[in-house]
Structures are given as C-alpha cells and as structure tokens.
Amino acid sequence: MLPVIPRGLPRGAFIPRGYKMQNSFDVIIIGGGPAGCAAAAFVSRCKWSAMVIDRSASAGHLGSLGNVSYFPGFPEAISGAELLKRMRRQAELVGVHFLMDGAAAVGGDTAPFKLRTEGAKEYEARSVIIATGAAARTNYLHGEREFLGRGVSYDVQADGPAVAKRSAAVIGKSPQAAQEALALSRFAEKIYFIIPSSKLDVDDALLGQLQSNRAIEMYFSTSLKKINGQDHVNSVTVFTGGQEKEIPVVGVFTYVHEYKSTTEFLGNKVELSQAGAIKVDRSFVTSLEGLFACGDVLCARPQLPAIAAAQGVLAGISADKHLTQRKQ
Ligand SMILES: Cc1cc2nc3c(=O)[nH]c(=O)nc-3n(C[C@H](O)[C@H](O)[C@H](O)COP(=O)(O)OP(=O)(O)OC[C@H]3O[C@@H](n4cnc5c(N)ncnc54)[C@H](O)[C@@H]3O)c2cc1C
C-alpha cells in the first residue's frame, strides 16, 4: 500500500509521485502563483485543509519574470522565481499541500465540488479558489519572453524607475500605450514610441499631449522586429520607412497583447464578462456560491504580483467566511 501523507504535510516539496494522499479538502486552490499561494496560506492558517494544484513547480507569470522591482518588503529587486519559491514555501510551512497537475474540470453546482485533473485524479472540495492567471491571445514579440523582467515590462508604474534618465521604447497603438508613453516621460530621458499602424487609437487631446512632449519621438507604421541584448535589453531593431533600424534602449514597454483568463477547464460553470474574464463581486465571489477567483485571471488592470497576492488574501478571507457559515 502507498504511504498516506497526513494532513498538513509534507512541508517544503510538491507531493512526490507514487504517494497516495487524501482526496478531500476544505479548499482547493487552482493555480500556485502569488494569488493562489496567498489565498492558500490564508485559509490554511485559519485551520482549513487546503491543496494548491499547479501544472508547474516554478512557472506562471511570476516565475518567468527576471526581476520584480515593486514588491513590498524587497527593497532590492528579487527574481520572480525566487519570490515565487518563497511564497510557496510560506504556504507549505502553514500546512498547504501542493500537487503538480493541471485542473481539467470542476464538477458540481454545490459543495462538495469535484475536481478532475489532467492526470485523471479526482478530488473533492467544499470550496474552490481559482487563481490560474491570464495568457496572451497574441504571439510574443521576438525577444519579449527572453528579456521579461530584464528590460521588457508591461507596466511603467512598476518598472519606469529602472529606465530613469535613459532611453526606452514603448510599443503599441492603444490609448493605454499612449498613456504609458506619457507616464514614462517622467522617468526616461528619451522615449521611442513604436506604433505598428499609420495612426494611434487616441483622441486629439491625447495626441496633442504626445506631440508636444519633447522626450517622445513617434514612429508611425513601424514594426518591432527584435529586442536585443545579452543579460539585459540594450536595443530594439525596428522596420521603418522600408528599412531596418537599430535603436539603443534599456527598456521596452509593450502594449500589443490582449490577455484572456485561463478558464478553459471551467466550461460554463461561472459567469464571464464579454471579454472572457471571470466576474466577481468585491469579495472575489464568483456567480457560483463556494467558488472564488483572484489575481490575473480576473484580467483587471493593473496586473502586478503585489495586487494578485492581495486579492488572494481577500479571496481567502471570503472562503474562510463561507466555510465558517456553512459549518454552523
Ligand atoms: C504577460 C505578463 C507579463 C507580466 N510582466 C510583469 C513584469 O514585467 N513585472 C511585474 O512586476 N509584473 C508583471 N506581470 C504581472 C504579474 O506577473 C502577475 O500580475 C502575477 O504573476 C499574477 O499572479 P497570479 O497568481 O494571478 O497568476 P500567475 O502568476 O500567472 O499564476 C497562475 C498559475 O496558475 C497555473 N495554472 C494555469 N492554468 C492551470 C490549470 N488548468 N491547472 C493548474 N494550474 C494552472 C500556472 O501554472 C501558474 O503557476 C505580468 C503579467 C503578465 C500576464
């Protein structure tokens, strides 16, 4: 017979293959990024049995970030992988199980919910927290993944200070790209605004602000070919006016992707917005009682690890309240 892992254990590692474990939990958290880890640690600290299921021991968006420069408590930047490792360790230390598998389906309209995994395992939970993050609908730019967190960013508020008094590129044509280019001009000395279209999707007032900003140089009908560098971004290659041109920059802020919630495994279980994001109320409760959602899976802006973690705590508080009420 396979050894049964007692509640609250093991600590410090994903459940090893070949171990049999309990199959019923008070809370199952799907997704072990900052939102899922924070939610899991919170509910486990409240003495509910909790399991996080994640396909990967180290990835998720946070795990792939080179550097996170805007997380409270880390005055020096910390790598995304290290921050994620610490978050998972913190959850494990308060008794959270981690299972390396993917969620394939969530069954049942009331508790206990039945979770089927991609590895064909079944688990039951009185409550489920969905924290599966978001994925880009569009292809990544050449060099974008490689330099994510090492010069490539999606957020001027988080990473603008890293290009202070230096040059950076902003890529996109949306109002968000235009706003971010303006915001970046408070930090960078020079901004190359790469616009993959003959015009911007902005009103005249915003266009006027961009045109009168001396730090911003706009390149219309220009495509980004490649982000270059070694350890860190040092230039971009663009195609403009019929030829390639290399522009030295230390930061690239891209706004060309649309994101969608990672929710395929949910089918029609919960209400989604028109854009496909899970709808929640202010307490992170979905349209189905006992199911909660937090983090990037909500596709709300801004998307930052600190915000995802805070939402995870709030979803954990709601799950705790829900389970406490159900117990009486
Ligand atoms: C493309 C992108 C780039 C970003 N770049 C930056 C940046 O440069 N700097 C910065 O500070 N912030 C950045 N962020 C923000 C930050 O990474 C996220 O806000 C944060 O990681 C969100 O946490 P989360 O827990 O909601 O999702 P994630 O960190 O994405 O975690 C979701 C987890 O769910 C798991 N998962 C997904 N589907 C399943 C399934 N079916 N079954 C089991 N597990 C599943 C994944 O493996 C993953 O571990 C970026 C976000 C995105 C989307």
The ligand as an SDF file (V2000), in Angstrom:
LIG
                    3D

 53 58  0  0  0  0  0  0  0  0999 V2000
    2.3540   38.6060  -19.7540 C   0  0  0  0  0  0  0  0  0  0  0  0
    2.5450   39.1990  -18.3840 C   0  0  0  0  0  0  0  0  0  0  0  0
    3.7400   39.8330  -18.0910 C   0  0  0  0  0  0  0  0  0  0  0  0
    3.9710   40.4190  -16.8530 C   0  0  0  0  0  0  0  0  0  0  0  0
    5.1180   41.1060  -16.6180 N   0  0  0  0  0  0  0  0  0  0  0  0
    5.3510   41.6760  -15.4160 C   0  0  0  0  0  0  0  0  0  0  0  0
    6.5560   42.4010  -15.1440 C   0  0  0  0  0  0  0  0  0  0  0  0
    7.3940   42.5620  -16.0260 O   0  0  0  0  0  0  0  0  0  0  0  0
    6.7440   42.9110  -13.8940 N   0  0  0  0  0  0  0  0  0  0  0  0
    5.8110   42.7350  -12.8980 C   0  0  0  0  0  0  0  0  0  0  0  0
    6.0280   43.1870  -11.7690 O   0  0  0  0  0  0  0  0  0  0  0  0
    4.6590   42.0740  -13.1460 N   0  0  0  0  0  0  0  0  0  0  0  0
    4.4090   41.5430  -14.3720 C   0  0  0  0  0  0  0  0  0  0  0  0
    3.2390   40.8690  -14.6280 N   0  0  0  0  0  0  0  0  0  0  0  0
    2.2940   40.7550  -13.5590 C   0  0  0  0  0  0  0  0  0  0  0  0
    2.4920   39.5390  -12.6370 C   0  0  0  0  0  0  0  0  0  0  0  0
    3.3400   38.5650  -13.1770 O   0  0  0  0  0  0  0  0  0  0  0  0
    1.1370   38.9740  -12.4130 C   0  0  0  0  0  0  0  0  0  0  0  0
    0.2610   40.0160  -12.0260 O   0  0  0  0  0  0  0  0  0  0  0  0
    1.1140   37.9030  -11.3180 C   0  0  0  0  0  0  0  0  0  0  0  0
    2.0560   36.8850  -11.5650 O   0  0  0  0  0  0  0  0  0  0  0  0
   -0.2810   37.3260  -11.2990 C   0  0  0  0  0  0  0  0  0  0  0  0
   -0.3650   36.3260  -10.3470 O   0  0  0  0  0  0  0  0  0  0  0  0
   -1.4560   35.1880  -10.4770 P   0  0  0  0  0  0  0  0  0  0  0  0
   -1.2270   34.3180   -9.2970 O   0  0  0  0  0  0  0  0  0  0  0  0
   -2.7940   35.7700  -10.6750 O   0  0  0  0  0  0  0  0  0  0  0  0
   -1.1160   34.4130  -11.8520 O   0  0  0  0  0  0  0  0  0  0  0  0
    0.2000   33.6590  -12.2950 P   0  0  0  0  0  0  0  0  0  0  0  0
    1.4050   34.1720  -11.6130 O   0  0  0  0  0  0  0  0  0  0  0  0
    0.1940   33.6570  -13.7860 O   0  0  0  0  0  0  0  0  0  0  0  0
   -0.0480   32.1600  -11.7760 O   0  0  0  0  0  0  0  0  0  0  0  0
   -1.0550   31.3530  -12.3220 C   0  0  0  0  0  0  0  0  0  0  0  0
   -0.6810   29.9010  -12.0660 C   0  0  0  0  0  0  0  0  0  0  0  0
   -1.7560   29.0670  -12.4740 O   0  0  0  0  0  0  0  0  0  0  0  0
   -1.2330   27.8830  -13.0710 C   0  0  0  0  0  0  0  0  0  0  0  0
   -2.2730   27.3150  -13.9270 N   0  0  0  0  0  0  0  0  0  0  0  0
   -2.8680   27.8560  -15.0170 C   0  0  0  0  0  0  0  0  0  0  0  0
   -3.8200   27.0290  -15.5000 N   0  0  0  0  0  0  0  0  0  0  0  0
   -3.8440   25.9430  -14.6740 C   0  0  0  0  0  0  0  0  0  0  0  0
   -4.6270   24.7510  -14.6420 C   0  0  0  0  0  0  0  0  0  0  0  0
   -5.6050   24.4810  -15.5240 N   0  0  0  0  0  0  0  0  0  0  0  0
   -4.3780   23.8610  -13.6630 N   0  0  0  0  0  0  0  0  0  0  0  0
   -3.4040   24.0900  -12.7360 C   0  0  0  0  0  0  0  0  0  0  0  0
   -2.6510   25.2150  -12.7220 N   0  0  0  0  0  0  0  0  0  0  0  0
   -2.8670   26.1230  -13.6770 C   0  0  0  0  0  0  0  0  0  0  0  0
    0.0110   28.3630  -13.8020 C   0  0  0  0  0  0  0  0  0  0  0  0
    0.9450   27.3030  -13.9730 O   0  0  0  0  0  0  0  0  0  0  0  0
    0.5420   29.4380  -12.8490 C   0  0  0  0  0  0  0  0  0  0  0  0
    1.5240   28.9560  -11.9600 O   0  0  0  0  0  0  0  0  0  0  0  0
    2.9760   40.3140  -15.8720 C   0  0  0  0  0  0  0  0  0  0  0  0
    1.7580   39.6530  -16.1460 C   0  0  0  0  0  0  0  0  0  0  0  0
    1.5250   39.1200  -17.4100 C   0  0  0  0  0  0  0  0  0  0  0  0
    0.1940   38.4940  -17.7250 C   0  0  0  0  0  0  0  0  0  0  0  0
  1  2  1  0
  2  3  1  0
  2 52  2  0
  3  4  2  0
  4  5  1  0
  4 50  1  0
  5  6  2  0
  6  7  1  0
  6 13  1  0
  7  8  2  0
  7  9  1  0
  9 10  1  0
 10 11  2  0
 10 12  1  0
 12 13  2  0
 13 14  1  0
 14 15  1  0
 14 50  1  0
 15 16  1  0
 16 17  1  0
 16 18  1  0
 18 19  1  0
 18 20  1  0
 20 21  1  0
 20 22  1  0
 22 23  1  0
 23 24  1  0
 24 25  2  0
 24 26  1  0
 24 27  1  0
 27 28  1  0
 28 29  2  0
 28 30  1  0
 28 31  1  0
 31 32  1  0
 32 33  1  0
 33 34  1  0
 33 48  1  0
 34 35  1  0
 35 36  1  0
 35 46  1  0
 36 37  1  0
 36 45  1  0
 37 38  2  0
 38 39  1  0
 39 40  1  0
 39 45  2  0
 40 41  1  0
 40 42  2  0
 42 43  1  0
 43 44  2  0
 44 45  1  0
 46 47  1  0
 46 48  1  0
 48 49  1  0
 50 51  2  0
 51 52  1  0
 52 53  1  0
M  END
$$$$
